[in-house]
């Protein structure tokens, strides 16, 4: 039977610090260890410092930082202060960054110093932002002299932590918004998902039950804290269970086995393409000589699933879910692997149906349609998209949340994911909006039309990005110059690998772009491939950003 877990983040962290004050809570790779008591005390100090700096209950506070102890203290401190923590993808810049901060309504950002240049570039487009609290993460080279802001005030984190007053913390309810996580929209800008405290605690509780997490478990996680999986299913679930979270900053397939061996991990997390990258490494005797026996995955690539389990001596726990609705299906822990299935319906938490995407009529067992879902418990789904009520209404229809995912159920309640309804691109565990890429390409003066699609990559359930461009009459632009233009405004993971100039985009009778046709075309002889051209993306990104700073 499930333990009676807390329903707010602050309650949980306070209770674990009281129960296990001297137990190691966080093993931060490259930074050091921290006990439960140390983590709570640091978070409480930051909460009081924020309150003294003017943060009030229900305010939004943005965090832009790599995985580090301070980013965890900021998360917990914001929640202890009764405010809402808004995590920003650290690759955001320009329009994406401005949209995320502005729509959140935040007046204050907590940022690692390395992100000050991109914030400074957008200062004029961030009218609500008043203060940036700056810190240098331990284990990261200290930043150079920060850029000078014209209006926004910079405040070192040490100043608000020095002598915070003993202020009483507000009462937080499980329905209050704990965090906002941004997910890519398929037909518009990124949507900020408002997650109540009950939702994030419920997601952690689901993870504890599904993975059978115990107090002696050590969970290895390299996922960033601006995604739900690393944040709530790994970090928060482990702490709620009283275990030890091993938090890394980066993923390197060639080091995965060494890392879990070094830190004594018993549980891991990796998305499909990452699992394939680990499997692609040369066989080693050490591949099975470790303590990891459960690997949370979405998806668990069916082409290598059985071989991966055998080679690495572990069980792949495949799930299906979304930030909006937590986890809808889990692979039951004690049942054998079912290739291609993302698990059985989580009947304690949700109702799930497969419906005709046009009529919402329920479809028979075995027939593919849109997965729709609704909660069985209060406040365990999102409260809506921040600043986008029309998108919230669009997602909820006929009393069901419409996921936009296509799948089917078998007669035993197992779910099989098939595809997406929309224009989402999935690359290296990032959901990418074609809209953002198209908007960046359309800003080039030579471009008349743009369509971004995902095309097949070397990894199962993973895409490479292709941009199809129609130029204005008599306009010309070299592929390398277009690549530099896109790298100047897009996060690195959104920059296309493929560019193809076309006389016109294929369209339906109602003038919609036939993206399915573009996806099926894939990389053709007419397609330019930056990898084949010998161009290293990180060198391009570094070059354009250096030029921007000097301008």
Helices and strands as residue ranges (DSSP letters): H 9-19, E 24-28, E 32-35, H 36-52, E 60-64, H 69-80, E 84-87, H 94-104, E 108-112, G 113-115, H 116-121, G 123-125, E 131-135, E 153-156, H 157-162, E 177-183, E 191-196, H 197-211, E 218-221, H 228-228, I 229-236, H 237-241, E 244-247, G 253-255, H 256-263, E 267-269, H 272-279, G 285-288, E 294-297, H 305-312, E 315-322, E 326-330, E 344-345, E 350-355, E 369-375, E 384-385, H 389-395, E 396-397, E 400-409, E 415-420, E 425-427, E 430-432, H 434-442, E 447-456, E 463-471, H 479-489, G 492-494, E 498-501, H 515-521, E 528-529, H 537-550
